[in-house]
Structure formats: structure tokens, C-alpha cells
Amino acid sequence: MAMNFKQLVGGILAALCLQAVASAEMPDPIAATGETLVATIHAEGAQIYECRAAAAGGLEWQFREPIATLLVDGKTVGRHFAGPRWELTDGSKVLGKVAGRAPGATAMDIPLLKLDAVPQRDAGVLAGVTTIQRLNTKGGVAQGPCGTPGELLSVAYSADYAFHRKPRWSLIPDTTRHD
């Protein structure tokens, strides 16, 4: 059964309460200072790695792309995929570029990230998003040797993605200047 917009927003608002508690321990390199939280959405999926030549010689696992389902209250609300991109069932879509990172809780957890966001559509929950944080990561780190160039490895992971936007007043140009 498809989730309607009200259900999506209701689930996202419920997730906001959980994010408020987590933000008290935010590492500086991934903080979204001065921005407004729009939504926090859980992801379950895999980090995909490819066996490639290492700069120091030999072969190593190198990150290729994420593939994950985005969930609110256990219901699918979208997907996360290469780019990296996040696309919700309400039609909103955003592209991210890594701007900061902090270690995950263990050596087996992919890093926490701060990404600069570029909305790809002007409507929906993700419209106007300027920053994405990857939080509460579990798993996703490639281990072990790779033996064949081009070989792929899928490593299960989960994370919470927090989507932020700058306050509307900060998007308006300064018109108080007088010449």
C-alpha cells in the first residue's frame, strides 16, 4: 500500500524527536550549525565495493555506491543510491557531496558524514535541503582481501540520514546596504 504525503510527514515528525536527543553529541566536522532539521530517515541496505588497483600497488576494496531503502516507522518512503542521491516517494530528490566526516562508533561502522546537498526537484520533503548528515551508522566497512579486479562486495549497513535547510531569512540577499 502506498504511503500518502500526510503519513510520510507524520512519520518524519515522529523521527524528529529522536534526532533532537542525538544532536547533543554531534561531532564538530559533521555539525549542521544554524540549520533547521527537516527530516530524519532511517536507511537499511548495503555499501557496494569494487576490487581495484591500490595507489601503493596490489588490489584493495574501493567504495563504489550505496544501495538502501529509506524507512519511516518501518514503511518504505524512498531509496538511497549512487551519486549519492536520496529520492522519496513524494517525488523529492536530492544529491549530496561530502563536506565533512567523523569516525563511526566502531571500526566496522562506516564514517558519519556531512554532505552539501543540491535538491533535484522543487517539491516535496527534500525541496530546499542544503545539508545531509549520515548518523548512527552500523556496519558497511569492507574487510578482507580482494583477488580479482572488478570483483564486487556488498556489505550490509544501516544509518540515519538527517536532512537540513538553512533558515529562510538566510537565503534572502542583504538589502540593508545603502550606497
Phi and psi restraints in degrees (value plus and minus 20) as a CYANA .aco file:
   2 ALA   PHI     -93.5   -53.5
   2 ALA   PSI     123.3   163.3
   3 MET   PHI    -107.4   -67.4
   3 MET   PSI     111.5   151.5
   4 ASN   PHI    -104.6   -64.6
   4 ASN   PSI     152.2   192.2
   5 PHE   PHI     -81.9   -41.9
   5 PHE   PSI     -61.4   -21.4
   6 LYS   PHI     -82.6   -42.6
   6 LYS   PSI     -60.0   -20.0
   7 GLN   PHI     -85.2   -45.2
   7 GLN   PSI     -61.4   -21.4
   8 LEU   PHI     -81.6   -41.6
   8 LEU   PSI     -69.5   -29.5
   9 VAL   PHI     -84.6   -44.6
   9 VAL   PSI     -61.8   -21.8
  10 GLY   PHI     -79.6   -39.6
  10 GLY   PSI     -64.3   -24.3
  11 GLY   PHI     -85.1   -45.1
  11 GLY   PSI     -58.7   -18.7
  12 ILE   PHI     -85.7   -45.7
  12 ILE   PSI     -62.6   -22.6
  13 LEU   PHI     -82.3   -42.3
  13 LEU   PSI     -58.1   -18.1
  14 ALA   PHI     -82.4   -42.4
  14 ALA   PSI     -57.7   -17.7
  15 ALA   PHI     -89.9   -49.9
  15 ALA   PSI     -42.5    -2.5
  16 LEU   PHI     -81.7   -41.7
  16 LEU   PSI     -56.7   -16.7
  17 CYS   PHI     -80.9   -40.9
  17 CYS   PSI     -60.7   -20.7
  18 LEU   PHI     -85.3   -45.3
  18 LEU   PSI     -58.6   -18.6
  19 GLN   PHI     -86.3   -46.3
  19 GLN   PSI     -56.4   -16.4
  20 ALA   PHI     -79.0   -39.0
  20 ALA   PSI     -58.1   -18.1
  21 VAL   PHI     -88.0   -48.0
  21 VAL   PSI     -63.4   -23.4
  22 ALA   PHI     -87.7   -47.7
  22 ALA   PSI     -48.8    -8.8
  23 SER   PHI     -87.6   -47.6
  23 SER   PSI     -37.7     2.3
  24 ALA   PHI     -85.1   -45.1
  24 ALA   PSI     -41.8    -1.8
  25 GLU   PHI    -135.2   -95.2
  25 GLU   PSI      12.1    52.1
  26 MET   PHI     -95.7   -55.7
  26 MET   PSI     102.9   142.9
  27 PRO   PHI     -84.6   -44.6
  27 PRO   PSI     119.5   159.5
  28 ASP   PHI     -71.2   -31.2
  28 ASP   PSI     -63.8   -23.8
  29 PRO   PHI     -82.5   -42.5
  29 PRO   PSI     -37.1     2.9
  30 ILE   PHI    -137.8   -97.8
  30 ILE   PSI     -12.3    27.7
  31 ALA   PHI     -86.8   -46.8
  31 ALA   PSI     125.0   165.0
  32 ALA   PHI    -130.7   -90.7
  32 ALA   PSI      41.5    81.5
  33 THR   PHI     -80.0   -40.0
  33 THR   PSI     112.2   152.2
  34 GLY   PHI      57.9    97.9
  34 GLY   PSI     -13.4    26.6
  35 GLU   PHI    -126.6   -86.6
  35 GLU   PSI     138.4   178.4
  36 THR   PHI    -119.9   -79.9
  36 THR   PSI     109.4   149.4
  37 LEU   PHI     -91.0   -51.0
  37 LEU   PSI     107.0   147.0
  38 VAL   PHI    -116.5   -76.5
  38 VAL   PSI     -65.3   -25.3
  39 ALA   PHI    -183.0  -143.0
  39 ALA   PSI     131.3   171.3
  40 THR   PHI    -143.6  -103.6
  40 THR   PSI     103.2   143.2
  41 ILE   PHI    -147.5  -107.5
  41 ILE   PSI     113.3   153.3
  42 HIS   PHI    -101.6   -61.6
  42 HIS   PSI     123.5   163.5
  43 ALA   PHI    -143.3  -103.3
  43 ALA   PSI     118.7   158.7
  44 GLU   PHI    -149.4  -109.4
  44 GLU   PSI     106.0   146.0
  45 GLY   PHI    -199.3  -159.3
  45 GLY   PSI    -159.8  -119.8
  46 ALA   PHI    -163.0  -123.0
  46 ALA   PSI     128.2   168.2
  47 GLN   PHI    -117.2   -77.2
  47 GLN   PSI     106.9   146.9
  48 ILE   PHI    -121.9   -81.9
  48 ILE   PSI     109.3   149.3
  49 TYR   PHI    -137.9   -97.9
  49 TYR   PSI     133.5   173.5
  50 GLU   PHI    -144.3  -104.3
  50 GLU   PSI     120.0   160.0
  51 CYS   PHI     -97.6   -57.6
  51 CYS   PSI      97.7   137.7
  52 ARG   PHI    -157.9  -117.9
  52 ARG   PSI     146.9   186.9
  53 ALA   PHI     -85.2   -45.2
  53 ALA   PSI     114.0   154.0
  54 ALA   PHI    -106.7   -66.7
  54 ALA   PSI     131.8   171.8
  55 ALA   PHI     -80.1   -40.1
  55 ALA   PSI     -54.2   -14.2
  56 ALA   PHI    -108.2   -68.2
  56 ALA   PSI     -12.0    28.0
  57 GLY   PHI      78.6   118.6
  57 GLY   PSI     139.6   179.6
  58 GLY   PHI      59.7    99.7
  58 GLY   PSI    -186.5  -146.5
  59 LEU   PHI    -138.9   -98.9
  59 LEU   PSI     131.8   171.8
  60 GLU   PHI    -172.3  -132.3
  60 GLU   PSI     139.3   179.3
  61 TRP   PHI     -96.4   -56.4
  61 TRP   PSI     106.1   146.1
  62 GLN   PHI    -142.1  -102.1
  62 GLN   PSI     116.8   156.8
  63 PHE   PHI     -79.3   -39.3
  63 PHE   PSI     116.8   156.8
  64 ARG   PHI    -134.4   -94.4
  64 ARG   PSI     -73.4   -33.4
  65 GLU   PHI    -189.6  -149.6
  65 GLU   PSI     136.5   176.5
  66 PRO   PHI    -114.1   -74.1
  66 PRO   PSI     132.5   172.5
  67 ILE   PHI    -159.5  -119.5
  67 ILE   PSI      91.9   131.9
  68 ALA   PHI    -168.0  -128.0
  68 ALA   PSI     133.8   173.8
  69 THR   PHI    -115.2   -75.2
  69 THR   PSI     115.2   155.2
  70 LEU   PHI    -116.5   -76.5
  70 LEU   PSI     111.3   151.3
  71 LEU   PHI    -149.8  -109.8
  71 LEU   PSI     122.3   162.3
  72 VAL   PHI    -151.2  -111.2
  72 VAL   PSI     103.6   143.6
  73 ASP   PHI      32.1    72.1
  73 ASP   PSI      19.0    59.0
  74 GLY   PHI      57.3    97.3
  74 GLY   PSI     -19.2    20.8
  75 LYS   PHI    -125.1   -85.1
  75 LYS   PSI     118.2   158.2
  76 THR   PHI     -87.8   -47.8
  76 THR   PSI     106.2   146.2
  77 VAL   PHI    -141.6  -101.6
  77 VAL   PSI     -19.7    20.3
  78 GLY   PHI     146.9   186.9
  78 GLY   PSI    -184.6  -144.6
  79 ARG   PHI    -163.3  -123.3
  79 ARG   PSI     136.6   176.6
  80 HIS   PHI    -144.3  -104.3
  80 HIS   PSI     111.9   151.9
  81 PHE   PHI    -172.7  -132.7
  81 PHE   PSI    -194.7  -154.7
  82 ALA   PHI     -72.3   -32.3
  82 ALA   PSI     126.1   166.1
  83 GLY   PHI     123.7   163.7
  83 GLY   PSI     -73.5   -33.5
  84 PRO   PHI     -94.3   -54.3
  84 PRO   PSI     126.8   166.8
  85 ARG   PHI    -151.4  -111.4
  85 ARG   PSI     132.2   172.2
  86 TRP   PHI    -147.7  -107.7
  86 TRP   PSI     110.3   150.3
  87 GLU   PHI    -153.1  -113.1
  87 GLU   PSI     106.8   146.8
  88 LEU   PHI    -121.7   -81.7
  88 LEU   PSI     141.0   181.0
  89 THR   PHI     -87.3   -47.3
  89 THR   PSI     -34.3     5.7
  90 ASP   PHI    -100.0   -60.0
  90 ASP   PSI     -18.9    21.1
  91 GLY   PHI      75.0   115.0
  91 GLY   PSI     -29.6    10.4
  92 SER   PHI     -96.3   -56.3
  92 SER   PSI     130.3   170.3
  93 LYS   PHI    -171.1  -131.1
  93 LYS   PSI     121.9   161.9
  94 VAL   PHI    -161.2  -121.2
  94 VAL   PSI     127.3   167.3
  95 LEU   PHI    -130.7   -90.7
  95 LEU   PSI     121.8   161.8
  96 GLY   PHI    -144.3  -104.3
  96 GLY   PSI     133.3   173.3
  97 LYS   PHI    -153.9  -113.9
  97 LYS   PSI     107.1   147.1
  98 VAL   PHI     -78.7   -38.7
  98 VAL   PSI     109.1   149.1
  99 ALA   PHI    -141.0  -101.0
  99 ALA   PSI     -36.3     3.7
 100 GLY   PHI    -187.3  -147.3
 100 GLY   PSI     138.0   178.0
 101 ARG   PHI    -169.0  -129.0
 101 ARG   PSI     136.0   176.0
 102 ALA   PHI    -164.3  -124.3
 102 ALA   PSI     133.4   173.4
 103 PRO   PHI     -83.1   -43.1
 103 PRO   PSI     128.9   168.9
 104 GLY   PHI     -91.6   -51.6
 104 GLY   PSI     156.7   196.7
 105 ALA   PHI     -84.2   -44.2
 105 ALA   PSI     -53.6   -13.6
 106 THR   PHI    -153.2  -113.2
 106 THR   PSI     151.2   191.2
 107 ALA   PHI     -85.8   -45.8
 107 ALA   PSI     -36.7     3.3
 108 MET   PHI    -109.9   -69.9
 108 MET   PSI     -26.3    13.7
 109 ASP   PHI    -121.1   -81.1
 109 ASP   PSI     111.2   151.2
 110 ILE   PHI     -80.2   -40.2
 110 ILE   PSI     136.7   176.7
 111 PRO   PHI     -84.5   -44.5
 111 PRO   PSI     136.9   176.9
 112 LEU   PHI     -96.3   -56.3
 112 LEU   PSI     125.4   165.4
 113 LEU   PHI    -152.4  -112.4
 113 LEU   PSI     134.2   174.2
 114 LYS   PHI    -138.8   -98.8
 114 LYS   PSI     108.5   148.5
 115 LEU   PHI    -144.3  -104.3
 115 LEU   PSI     116.9   156.9
 116 ASP   PHI     -95.0   -55.0
 116 ASP   PSI     113.9   153.9
 117 ALA   PHI    -130.1   -90.1
 117 ALA   PSI     125.8   165.8
 118 VAL   PHI    -148.7  -108.7
 118 VAL   PSI      86.3   126.3
 119 PRO   PHI     -80.0   -40.0
 119 PRO   PSI     120.5   160.5
 120 GLN   PHI    -121.4   -81.4
 120 GLN   PSI     -30.3     9.7
 121 ARG   PHI    -162.5  -122.5
 121 ARG   PSI     131.3   171.3
 122 ASP   PHI    -114.4   -74.4
 122 ASP   PSI      -6.5    33.5
 123 ALA   PHI    -156.3  -116.3
 123 ALA   PSI     138.9   178.9
 124 GLY   PHI      75.8   115.8
 124 GLY   PSI     159.4   199.4
 125 VAL   PHI     -77.8   -37.8
 125 VAL   PSI     -57.7   -17.7
 126 LEU   PHI    -107.9   -67.9
 126 LEU   PSI     -21.8    18.2
 127 ALA   PHI     -82.0   -42.0
 127 ALA   PSI     111.9   151.9
 128 GLY   PHI      62.7   102.7
 128 GLY   PSI     -20.1    19.9
 129 VAL   PHI     -85.8   -45.8
 129 VAL   PSI     115.2   155.2
 130 THR   PHI    -134.9   -94.9
 130 THR   PSI     -41.5    -1.5
 131 THR   PHI    -162.1  -122.1
 131 THR   PSI     122.1   162.1
 132 ILE   PHI    -144.6  -104.6
 132 ILE   PSI     116.7   156.7
 133 GLN   PHI    -136.0   -96.0
 133 GLN   PSI     116.6   156.6
 134 ARG   PHI    -120.4   -80.4
 134 ARG   PSI      98.2   138.2
 135 LEU   PHI    -146.5  -106.5
 135 LEU   PSI     144.8   184.8
 136 ASN   PHI      31.3    71.3
 136 ASN   PSI      25.4    65.4
 137 THR   PHI     -92.3   -52.3
 137 THR   PSI     124.6   164.6
 138 LYS   PHI    -157.1  -117.1
 138 LYS   PSI     100.4   140.4
 139 GLY   PHI      56.0    96.0
 139 GLY   PSI    -183.6  -143.6
 140 GLY   PHI      74.4   114.4
 140 GLY   PSI     -25.4    14.6
 141 VAL   PHI    -110.3   -70.3
 141 VAL   PSI     109.1   149.1
 142 ALA   PHI     -92.4   -52.4
 142 ALA   PSI     119.5   159.5
 143 GLN   PHI    -153.7  -113.7
 143 GLN   PSI     138.1   178.1
 144 GLY   PHI      64.4   104.4
 144 GLY   PSI     145.4   185.4
 145 PRO   PHI     -97.5   -57.5
 145 PRO   PSI     134.2   174.2
 146 CYS   PHI    -134.3   -94.3
 146 CYS   PSI     121.7   161.7
 147 GLY   PHI    -133.6   -93.6
 147 GLY   PSI     -37.6     2.4
 148 THR   PHI    -147.9  -107.9
 148 THR   PSI      99.9   139.9
 149 PRO   PHI     -74.5   -34.5
 149 PRO   PSI     115.6   155.6
 150 GLY   PHI      71.8   111.8
 150 GLY   PSI     -32.6     7.4
 151 GLU   PHI     -83.2   -43.2
 151 GLU   PSI     122.1   162.1
 152 LEU   PHI    -128.7   -88.7
 152 LEU   PSI     129.1   169.1
 153 LEU   PHI    -153.3  -113.3
 153 LEU   PSI     109.2   149.2
 154 SER   PHI    -127.1   -87.1
 154 SER   PSI     103.5   143.5
 155 VAL   PHI    -140.9  -100.9
 155 VAL   PSI      99.4   139.4
 156 ALA   PHI     -80.5   -40.5
 156 ALA   PSI     122.9   162.9
 157 TYR   PHI    -172.1  -132.1
 157 TYR   PSI     143.8   183.8
 158 SER   PHI    -160.6  -120.6
 158 SER   PSI     136.0   176.0
 159 ALA   PHI    -183.5  -143.5
 159 ALA   PSI     144.8   184.8
 160 ASP   PHI    -130.9   -90.9
 160 ASP   PSI     115.1   155.1
 161 TYR   PHI    -130.1   -90.1
 161 TYR   PSI     101.5   141.5
 162 ALA   PHI    -122.8   -82.8
 162 ALA   PSI     105.7   145.7
 163 PHE   PHI    -127.3   -87.3
 163 PHE   PSI     107.6   147.6
 164 HIS   PHI    -144.6  -104.6
 164 HIS   PSI     139.1   179.1
 165 ARG   PHI    -157.8  -117.8
 165 ARG   PSI     135.1   175.1
 166 LYS   PHI     -91.1   -51.1
 166 LYS   PSI     128.0   168.0
 167 PRO   PHI     -77.4   -37.4
 167 PRO   PSI     124.9   164.9
 168 ARG   PHI     -74.9   -34.9
 168 ARG   PSI     -57.8   -17.8
 169 TRP   PHI     -82.7   -42.7
 169 TRP   PSI     -46.0    -6.0
 170 SER   PHI     -99.2   -59.2
 170 SER   PSI     -31.1     8.9
 171 LEU   PHI    -111.4   -71.4
 171 LEU   PSI     -29.5    10.5
 172 ILE   PHI    -109.5   -69.5
 172 ILE   PSI     109.7   149.7
 173 PRO   PHI     -81.7   -41.7
 173 PRO   PSI     130.7   170.7
 174 ASP   PHI     -89.4   -49.4
 174 ASP   PSI      96.6   136.6
 175 THR   PHI    -130.3   -90.3
 175 THR   PSI      -8.9    31.1
 176 THR   PHI    -107.3   -67.3
 176 THR   PSI     -25.8    14.2
 177 ARG   PHI     -92.4   -52.4
 177 ARG   PSI     111.2   151.2
 178 HIS   PHI    -140.4  -100.4
 178 HIS   PSI     109.5   149.5
